Amino acid sequence: MKKSVLILLGSPRKNGNSEQLSYAFAQGAQSVGHTTETIYIQEKNIKPCLACYGCRKTHKCVQKDEMDEILNKMIQADVIVLATPVYFYSMSAQMKTLIDRTLPRYTEISDKDFYFIATAADEKDLMERTMDSLRGFTDCLPSSKIMNSIYGSGLYEKDDAKHSSQLQEAYKMGVEI
């Protein structure tokens, strides 16, 4: 069955390691007939959550930016990939802002398969806090399933992913959706 795959790329750096692994994942998914869309969070106008709870009754954020469009795509997707570089043992600010802004309709992001891609110069065990934060988000979503994760450890310089085993791993993960 063909699936709709939404890749949310949380890196502020164009063509960086997170993007390269995400691209390989998308290529793998497309090779077996799935449709993919990548959203570069850095390029979107997404303001931080105000914690005003104006969305409680309306299920719409009081802020007018591009988050509503992204949230609709998240609700419609079958598969969501959260891809982020690791900064100070956590996800990027771009990814965290996007996650926080799902508040108006986060319960509608249900029955999704999730894949995580994280990249860092550090070793895998030091990336666990980042993965745990991503799992914390999906724990709040009804019937979400974490299908697989890529720990892009040892990827520091911009093109390190191009020569890593994680590139093939990302492609294979996309094929196996």
N, C-alpha and C positions, 0 to 999 in steps of 0.2 A: 504494500500500500504506500503510495506516495505521501510524503509528509512535507509540511511547511516548516522550514527551519529559520529561526530568527537569531542572528548572531549580534550580541550587544558588545561592542568593542570599547573597553574602558581606558584605552591608552591615549595619552595626550600626544604621543609621538607617532607620526605617520611612518608606515613601513617598518615599524619596530618588530620585536620578537613576538609580541602578543598578536599583532596583525598577521604576521607570517604563519603562525600556527593556526589562526582562525581561517586564513585563506586555504590552507591545506585541508582543514576540516570541511570547509565549504566545497572544495573540489571533490573530495571523497563522497560527500552527500549527493552532489550533482551527478557524479558518475553512475549512480544507481537510480537516478530519476527523481530525487527529491528537489524541491525548490528552496533556494536560500536567499536571504536578504541580510546584509550587514549594515548595521547602524553605527556610525562613528560618533559616539556620545560627545566627544570633544567639539565636533562641528555643529552640535545642536544647541539651541538656546533653552537651557534647562536651569531654572533657578532653584536654590535650595528650599527645602520644605520650611514653612514658617511655623509649623506646629500650632496653627490657629484652630484646627479642627473644623474649619468652615466646610469641609467636604463631608462631614458626618451625615448630614441629612440629604445633601444633593448628589453625593458621589462624584463631585466635580471640584477640582482645585480652584481656589479663588485667583490664582496666578494665571496669567495668559502667556503661555510660551509653547514650546513644541512637545512638552511631555504628554499631553493628551493624545496626540497622534501616535507616539511611541507606545503608550499604555494600551491603546486599541490594538496595535500590532502584536503586543505581548499576549493579549487575551485571545487573539485569533490564531496564533502560532500553535503548532503541534509540539515543536521542540524549541527550546531556548538554550543558547550557548552564552554563558557569561565569561568573557575573556578580559583579564586585567593583568597589568604588571603589578608586582609587589613593591610597595613603597613603605618603608619602616614597618615591615611585617604585617601589612594590611593591604586591602584593595585600594585602587586609585580613588581620588576624590570624585572623579567623574562617575565611576561606577556606584560609589556610595550615594551620591546625590540622586542618581537615577533610581536606585532601590528605594530610598526614602520617599521619593515622589510617587511611588506606586500606591501610597496610602489610600487615596480615594476609592480605588477599585481592586485592591490587591486580592480580595477573596474571589474575584473573577478570573484570576490567573490560576486556573485549576486544571487538574488532570494533564499536566505538562511533564514531558521528559526534559531533564536538565543535564547539561554537560558543562563542566568548568574547565577553563584554561587559565593557568596562572604562570607568569614568567618572572624569574628573579636570578640575580647573580648567586644567591645563596643556595645551599643544599636543600633537598626535599623536606627534611624534618623542620627546618626553619620557616617553611611556607605553610605549615599546618594552620597557623592562626588565620591566614588569609582564607584558606579553604573552609575553615570553621565559620568564618563570617559569612561566606557565601551559603553554606549549609544553614546558617541561622535564618537567612532570608527565605530559603525554600521551605524550611520547617513551618513557616507561617502561611504557606500556600496550600490550599486544599488538594489533597491527592497528588501532590507533586512527587516526582521520582528522580533521584539523582542517578543517572545511568552510568556516568564515567567521568573521570577527571584526568587532566594532564598537568603534571608538575614540571613545568619548564625550568628546571633548576640548572644552574650554571650558565644561564643566558644573560650576559651583561651588555656586551657591545651590540650595536644595532643589528648586525647581520648574523649573530651567533646561531639563531634558529635555523638559518639556511643550511647549516652543515651539521645539524644535530639529529639524533635518532628520534627526537620528539616530533619532528616534521612528518616522518613516516607514520608515527603513532597517531598524530592528528588526522592524517588522511584516512588511515584505517578506521579510526573511530567514526568519521563521517560516513564511510561506506557501511558500517555496521549499525547504523541507526535503526 
